[in-house]
């Protein structure tokens, strides 16, 4: 009898950093992800919850998916498949939205980024990466734009809490003093890493920012956690 092998658990680019910091790792939608850090470095579920509510928390969300639409009709395609108005986005901005079936029910909730004049990036949930990509590709074939699955090309960091912008400011020369990351379009240097873009689509909190960069680059989470 032949046995069916379970798919290998996947790891983000920061997996080794999580393990070096002593994180408790669990399987989440096929990914090896940290669920909490040891009390010896200020971790633990309650301590981390309080830190995010009163200070800042840093989350590795690199397991989430990324779909790029680029071409003359990229905006038309995004408007066709999602519920929010992407035409309101300036280059470098992002918005919370959703992919909808024709009858109005949800395919998935997404964050839509406008990267360039005719280029958009959809950030989708980790557990629905393949389903979402296939649905987007199949429902935009009539438009003049390329649809690419770039889910393995990005490392993503979510920074959340009332001191989130203050933390991000220490990593860049870009002025974040207005308290809104969403309008910044140029790449900036973060802990020696280039080609990183800050965004703030609103998300679960007005105190939420994010940073996305190519997966070959890595972030020093220990150094970031020491920035008070």
PLY file of the C-alpha trace (Angstrom):
ply
format ascii 1.0
element vertex 228
property float x
property float y
property float z
element edge 227
property int vertex1
property int vertex2
end_header
0.00 0.00 0.00
1.22 3.47 -0.80
0.98 6.08 1.90
0.18 9.70 1.20
2.83 11.99 2.61
1.68 15.08 4.43
2.93 18.28 2.78
6.07 19.69 4.35
5.40 22.46 6.83
6.43 25.82 5.42
8.64 28.42 7.04
8.83 32.20 6.69
12.15 33.96 6.08
12.18 34.88 9.79
11.64 31.35 11.13
15.19 30.99 12.43
14.89 34.33 14.25
11.71 33.21 16.01
13.39 30.00 17.14
16.54 31.79 18.30
14.32 33.99 20.47
12.74 30.91 22.04
9.27 31.33 20.54
6.66 28.63 21.02
6.02 27.43 17.47
2.78 25.92 16.19
1.44 24.75 12.84
-0.93 27.29 11.29
-2.42 26.59 7.87
0.65 24.58 6.94
3.14 27.14 8.29
5.51 26.94 11.27
4.52 30.11 13.14
5.29 31.64 16.56
2.36 31.86 18.97
4.16 33.40 21.97
7.64 34.24 23.25
9.23 33.23 26.59
8.66 35.26 29.75
12.42 35.69 30.06
12.35 38.24 27.22
9.08 39.84 28.26
6.84 37.41 26.40
3.79 35.37 27.32
0.22 35.75 26.07
-0.89 38.30 28.68
2.34 40.31 28.56
2.30 40.42 24.76
-1.38 41.42 24.74
-0.69 44.29 27.14
2.36 45.34 25.13
0.28 45.68 21.97
-2.54 47.53 23.74
-0.23 49.98 25.53
2.97 50.02 23.49
3.83 48.15 20.31
3.87 44.60 19.00
5.68 43.14 15.99
4.15 40.28 14.01
5.59 38.12 11.23
2.74 37.83 8.70
4.87 36.60 5.82
2.64 33.55 5.40
-0.04 35.76 3.89
-0.42 35.70 0.12
0.35 38.38 -2.48
-1.22 38.74 -5.92
0.01 41.39 -8.36
-2.13 42.77 -11.16
-0.26 44.91 -13.69
-1.21 46.30 -17.06
-3.41 48.93 -18.78
-6.61 47.49 -17.29
-5.30 46.55 -13.85
-7.58 49.06 -12.10
-10.62 47.89 -14.07
-9.82 44.31 -13.05
-9.43 45.23 -9.38
-12.70 47.16 -9.47
-14.43 44.17 -11.08
-13.43 41.66 -8.39
-13.39 43.76 -5.20
-15.95 45.81 -3.25
-14.05 48.97 -2.26
-13.18 51.80 -4.67
-9.55 51.31 -5.66
-9.70 54.35 -7.96
-9.40 56.52 -4.84
-5.96 55.14 -4.05
-2.91 57.28 -4.77
0.28 55.44 -5.67
1.65 53.96 -2.45
-1.69 53.86 -0.63
-3.65 50.83 0.50
-7.23 50.06 1.51
-9.14 47.27 3.19
-11.48 45.51 0.77
-12.96 42.14 -0.15
-13.15 39.81 -3.13
-16.81 39.05 -3.92
-18.65 36.34 -5.79
-21.22 37.64 -8.35
-24.04 37.10 -5.82
-22.25 39.37 -3.33
-20.87 36.79 -0.90
-17.24 36.76 0.19
-14.37 35.02 -1.54
-11.96 36.56 0.97
-11.12 39.85 2.62
-8.02 41.54 1.22
-5.80 44.61 1.41
-5.40 46.37 -1.94
-2.17 48.31 -2.52
-1.59 50.63 -5.45
2.08 50.19 -6.36
2.23 52.22 -9.57
-0.01 53.82 -12.19
-1.18 50.46 -13.55
-0.03 48.06 -10.84
-1.83 46.72 -7.77
-0.97 44.21 -5.07
-3.64 42.20 -3.25
-2.66 40.80 0.16
-4.76 37.72 0.89
-5.13 35.32 3.81
-2.64 32.52 4.34
-5.14 29.67 4.38
-6.72 30.65 1.06
-3.69 31.59 -1.02
-4.17 29.13 -3.87
-7.98 29.42 -3.92
-7.84 33.20 -4.01
-5.18 33.34 -6.69
-7.05 30.92 -8.93
-10.27 32.89 -8.45
-8.62 36.24 -9.23
-6.87 34.82 -12.30
-10.03 33.17 -13.63
-12.19 36.26 -13.11
-9.84 38.79 -14.71
-8.98 36.96 -17.94
-11.05 39.44 -19.96
-8.92 42.39 -18.87
-5.60 43.56 -20.29
-3.44 42.89 -17.26
-1.07 40.25 -15.98
-1.96 38.37 -12.78
0.97 36.92 -10.82
1.16 34.93 -7.61
4.01 36.57 -5.67
3.16 34.98 -2.34
6.65 33.58 -1.83
8.43 36.79 -2.88
7.65 39.00 0.12
8.42 39.14 3.81
5.77 41.09 5.73
5.93 42.61 9.19
2.83 43.96 10.98
3.53 46.62 13.60
0.57 47.33 15.89
-0.06 49.45 18.96
-0.19 53.11 20.03
3.60 53.36 19.71
3.75 51.60 16.34
4.46 54.70 14.28
7.13 55.79 16.79
8.87 52.43 16.35
8.73 52.56 12.58
10.03 56.13 12.59
13.26 54.95 14.26
13.87 52.65 11.31
13.50 55.21 8.53
14.27 58.77 7.48
10.78 59.03 5.98
8.70 61.50 8.02
5.84 59.62 9.70
4.93 62.49 12.03
1.43 62.87 10.56
0.54 59.48 12.01
-0.43 57.96 8.68
1.86 55.48 6.93
-0.37 55.02 3.91
0.83 57.90 1.73
4.51 57.05 1.65
5.61 55.57 -1.64
9.39 55.51 -1.73
11.49 52.65 -0.45
13.35 53.40 2.76
16.13 51.89 4.82
15.04 49.76 7.77
17.70 48.16 9.99
20.07 48.12 7.03
17.44 46.70 4.68
16.28 48.51 1.53
13.20 48.15 -0.66
10.76 48.26 2.24
7.40 50.01 1.95
5.33 51.19 4.95
1.54 51.01 4.69
-1.48 51.69 6.89
-4.78 50.42 5.48
-6.67 50.78 8.76
-6.94 47.06 9.42
-7.99 46.01 12.92
-6.89 49.30 14.46
-6.00 52.87 13.60
-2.68 52.14 15.36
-1.64 49.60 12.74
1.24 49.90 10.30
3.05 47.38 8.21
6.27 46.93 6.32
6.75 44.68 3.32
9.98 43.75 1.57
11.37 41.03 -0.63
11.80 37.67 1.05
15.56 37.46 0.54
15.93 40.31 3.00
15.53 39.75 6.72
14.67 41.88 9.74
16.36 41.77 13.15
13.32 41.31 15.38
15.46 41.45 18.50
16.82 44.86 17.51
13.34 46.07 16.63
11.95 44.93 20.01
14.65 46.96 21.77
13.55 50.19 20.09
11.47 51.88 22.80
0 1
1 2
2 3
3 4
4 5
5 6
6 7
7 8
8 9
9 10
10 11
11 12
12 13
13 14
14 15
15 16
16 17
17 18
18 19
19 20
20 21
21 22
22 23
23 24
24 25
25 26
26 27
27 28
28 29
29 30
30 31
31 32
32 33
33 34
34 35
35 36
36 37
37 38
38 39
39 40
40 41
41 42
42 43
43 44
44 45
45 46
46 47
47 48
48 49
49 50
50 51
51 52
52 53
53 54
54 55
55 56
56 57
57 58
58 59
59 60
60 61
61 62
62 63
63 64
64 65
65 66
66 67
67 68
68 69
69 70
70 71
71 72
72 73
73 74
74 75
75 76
76 77
77 78
78 79
79 80
80 81
81 82
82 83
83 84
84 85
85 86
86 87
87 88
88 89
89 90
90 91
91 92
92 93
93 94
94 95
95 96
96 97
97 98
98 99
99 100
100 101
101 102
102 103
103 104
104 105
105 106
106 107
107 108
108 109
109 110
110 111
111 112
112 113
113 114
114 115
115 116
116 117
117 118
118 119
119 120
120 121
121 122
122 123
123 124
124 125
125 126
126 127
127 128
128 129
129 130
130 131
131 132
132 133
133 134
134 135
135 136
136 137
137 138
138 139
139 140
140 141
141 142
142 143
143 144
144 145
145 146
146 147
147 148
148 149
149 150
150 151
151 152
152 153
153 154
154 155
155 156
156 157
157 158
158 159
159 160
160 161
161 162
162 163
163 164
164 165
165 166
166 167
167 168
168 169
169 170
170 171
171 172
172 173
173 174
174 175
175 176
176 177
177 178
178 179
179 180
180 181
181 182
182 183
183 184
184 185
185 186
186 187
187 188
188 189
189 190
190 191
191 192
192 193
193 194
194 195
195 196
196 197
197 198
198 199
199 200
200 201
201 202
202 203
203 204
204 205
205 206
206 207
207 208
208 209
209 210
210 211
211 212
212 213
213 214
214 215
215 216
216 217
217 218
218 219
219 220
220 221
221 222
222 223
223 224
224 225
225 226
226 227
